Amino acid sequence: MGRGPSIEARKNAEDARRGKIFTKIIREISVAARAGGGDPAGNPRLRSAIDKGLAANMSKDVIERAIKKATGELEGVEYEEIRYEGYAPGGVAVIVDCLTDNRVRTVADVRHAFGKFGGNLGTEGSVAFMFRKLGVLSYAAGVDEEKVTEAAIEAGADDIVAYDDGAIDVLTAPEAFAGVKAAMEAAGLAPAIAEVTMRADNDIAVEGETAQQVAKLLHWLEDMDDVQSVHSNADLGDAAYA
């Protein structure tokens, strides 16, 4: 009978994963607070970042400290928003959104990742035209489709997408995201995941070794501390879970 990793090893791995998630959320809180002020009531981006933090079991003290550092009440690091665009194997388009305190380090790391897995970093605007920015509220399979649809229309959502497995996405314009999310929650329909993100207009199906290389590249990028989010137009099939 085979043996898995020890309890201590599993705990260390979980702590490391959680630490990376916290790092990304704290950076997002910092940039949002610096850009739009420290009051989440008047700063939808900050409100969204705080919600992510609370959902990840981040303490209110940690969140408040990040906001105070960003608004100058405490000494903190200043982060810069940078977007990189490129192609993965198979002609898959990739957008990498970063928050960094060292642009030189970040671009070197992102370029290395693309090269390592057979892709190449492109110029600004080289793939962004294939994507659109929108708010997405995702509901897991088993949710009442009729109730979600009715509430989403009432809330002013742009579209409702029902999937074969029973999951549902409610789509909104970015500026309407906070209002639609609040209305859905008030209707007792809190989404499993809610975010403003980039979605491709059309996906590219990749298979076999190409799909595995694309999946490795995307996972590698997502694991980098400076990377906040990764978007692609890849339809990876089973390779997405490899």
N, C-alpha and C positions, 0 to 999 in steps of 0.2 A: 504494500500500500504506500503510495507516494506521500510525501510530506510537503505542505505549503509553507510559506514564510512564517516566521515566528510572530507572536502577538506584538512584540516590541518593534519588529521590522515593519509590520503593517501599520502600527501606530505612527512610526516615524514617516512612512510614506504619506499617510493621510495628513499629518501635520505639515509636511512640505507642500502638499497640494493646497491645503487650506491657506498656508502662508502666501502662496502665489496668488490665490484668489483675492486675499485681503490686500496685497500689494497693488493689484490692478484697480480694485474698488477705491482704495485711498487716493490713488492718483486721479481717478475720475472725479471724486469728490473735490479734490484740491483744485483741479482745472475749472470745474463747474462753479465753485465758490469764487474763485479769482475773477472769472469772466462775468458772472451775473450776480455776485453778492452772496452773503452768507445766510440769507433768509429763504428757506425752501419754499415758503408760500408764494414768493414772487420770482422763483427761479426753478422752472420745471425740470431743467437738466440736473440741478442739484437734488431736487426731490426724487427723481428717478434713481440717481446714484445712491442716495440714502436708503431708498427702498431695497436696492440690491444688497447693500451692506447689512441691513436688518435681516433680510432673507437668508444671508450667509452666516447668521448668528454673530455678527460683529457688534461689539458693545457700543452703547450710546456715547460713552466716554471717548472711545477711539474715533468715532465719527465727529464728535464735537471738536476734538483736538486737531483733526485734519482740516476742519473748516476754519478754525482760529489761525492755524499756520498759513492757510491760503489767503486769509483776509488781513494778515499782518499783525494779529494779536499775539501770535507766537512766531518764533523764528522757524522758517521751514525752507524746503527745496522748491524751486520754481520749475515746473514741467512745461515742455513745449509739445504742441500737437503736430504730428507729421503723418502724412499718408504716403505709402509706397504702393506702386502698381507693377504687376509683372505677369509672366506666363509660367504655368506649371507644364509638365509633360502633357502631350495630347492637345495642346492649344487651349488649355484651361486658363481662364482669366482669374487673377487673384488680386484682391485689395487688402492691404495690411495697414490698419490704423494703430498708431503708436502714441504713447505719452512718454517723453524722455527728458532727462536732465543732461544728456550727452548725445547730441545728434551724430557725431562722428562714430561713436561706438555702435549706435543703433543701426545706421545704414550699413556698416560693415557686417554686423550680425545678420541682418535681413538678406543682404547680398550673398553671404556665405550659405544661408539656408537654401535660397533658390538654386545656387550652383551645386550644392551637395546632392540635391534630389532631381537634377536634370532640368531645372527651369532657368529662367533668366529675368532679372529685374528690368523693368521698362521705364519709360519716361512718364512724367506727369500727364494724365489724361489719356494714356495709351489703352486703358481698359475701363475707366470709370464710366464711359458713355454707355456701357452695356448693363449698368446697374441703375436702380432708382432707390432713393431714400424713403423709407416708410416706417410707420409704427406697426408692430405686430404683437397681438395678444393671442397666445397659444393655449388651447384647452386640450387636455388629454382625452383619449378614447373613453367613451362611457358618458360623456357630458350630454345633456339634453340639447340636441341640435336646434330644435324649434325655439326653445327658450333663449339660447345664445343668439340665434339669428334675429329674433324679435327685439331683444334688448340692444343688440349691436346697431340695428337700423334706427331704433329710437335714440341711441346715443350719438348718431351721426357718423358711423363708420363708413368707409368707402367700399368695402367688399368683405364677403365672408367666404372662406374656402374650406370645404368639407373633404376630408381624405377618406380613402377606402377603409382604413383601419378604425374610423370613428373619431379621429382627432379633428379639431377645427382651429383655423386661424382667422382672427378678425383683423383686417387691415385698415389703417388710417393714414391720413396725411400726417407728417411729423408734427406740425403745429397743433393738430387736434388730438394727438396721442394722450396727453395727460387728462383731458376732459373725457375722452371715451373710456379710458381706464377707470377713472373715478366713477363714471356712470355705471359701468359693468360691475364694479365692486359693490356699488350701492344697491344693485339689483340682485346681489348675492351670487354673482358669477365672477369670482376672483380668478384671473388666469394663472396657469401653472408657470408660464414665462411671459414677461412683458418687456419689450425693448424697442427702441428706435434703431433700425439697422439698415443695411444695404441688401437688396435682393436683385438677382440677375433677371433680365427680361426673358432670357432663354437659357436652359441648361445644356451642357455638353455631356453626353454619356461616354464614359471611359471604362475599360474593362481590363482584366488580367494584370500583368505587371505594371502597365501604365497607371491603372487605378491605384495600385498599391503605392507607387511612387508619389502620386498626387496626395494620397491620404497621409503618407509619412511627412511630406512637406507641410501640409496644413496643420498636422498635430505638432510638428516641431515649432512652427511659427507661433501657434497658440500657447505653447509652453514658455515662450520667452517673456521675461519680466517686463520689457519695454513695450510689448504688444498688448493692446487692449482688445482688439477684435480682428478676425480674419474672415473675409467674404470671398466666395468663389462661385463660379457657374458650373461646377462639377456635379454630375450625377454619378456617384461612385458605386451605387449598388451595395453589395455585401462588403466591399472593401472599406466602406466608411466605418465599419465596426471591427475591422481587423486589428 
